[in-house]
Every structure is written in structure tokens, then in C-alpha cells.
Amino acid sequence: MRPWQEHLRLYSELFADPAVAEVLWPGTRSGPRAERRGADILAEDIRHWQRESFGPWIFFETGSGLFVGRGGLRRATVLGPESVELLYAVRPEFWGTGYATEMAITAVARARQLRLREVVGFTATTNGASRRVLEKAGLHYETIIEHAGLPHWLGRLR
């Protein structure tokens, strides 16, 4: 489902979760920016959809209707030219269940429908589970980059 302002509580809870924050932004879990993180990300996701007619979605578990996380595509600049980034964030209670992989594969399928030239994804080199998600979605190792002061595995799918 496309995100809307009424999803603010879901975004706020997801991105304020200490385990999620530690994976996405190691060492930056607290402080004023962390308190606004969910609202800022939601606002950018809504703007992205308005600009591009695609973007991140919010995902719910079939059957229970529980909020699982957020994933999809967004424009980003990685190593020079503008690319489309594959991204995902899953609530910790759903880690290891395949939802991140499902989000990533769904996003790659959408990128193909949109005839996007390439998709990139990156994750901290210490996050083997996230790297496997990117590989299952078809991204191939390209290089190690520095992001947020840490080495990150970068994959690309053309």
C-alpha cells in the first residue's frame, strides 16, 4: 500500500525501534533527529510518490493485518549518477520470516515494469542477512562503499 499521512504512527514506531535504528543508522539511535525520523521519512516517501509516481510501500501481514514494514524504490545518488535504490525496513518481530526478501523481489518486479535502467542496494558489511536479501532480489556485488562512516556492501541490478 502507498504510504499516506495517516500512517505516521506506523512509521514512527518502525524507525524509533532501537533494533531497526541500530541496523539502519548504527550509533545514531537517540537524540532529536531520531525522534523525528519516522515523520521525516514518511514526508519524503509521500513527496517521492508525488514526484515520481512510484516509491516505497507499506506492507501488512496477510491474514492478521499486522504492519510488517516499509520497502520499495526511491531515487538516490550512489557513486555518482542518479540511481533507483531498493530499500526495506522490517519490524524486528518479523526478522527472519522472509518479508524483507518479499519486499525486495516485489520492488525489483516493479522496477522492471517501470523499465528502470538499474536498481542499487546497499547494506553494512556486517549485515549478512540484509546482503542475502539483496542477492535474492537479483542484485550483484559491485564494491564496498562508505556510508554513514561505515563500510557497506553495494549491489546493482541492470
Summary of the structure (lengths in Angstrom):
residues: 158
radius of gyration: 14.8
end to end distance: 25.7
largest distance: 42.4
contacts: 468
relative contact order: 0.14
helix: 42%
strand: 30%
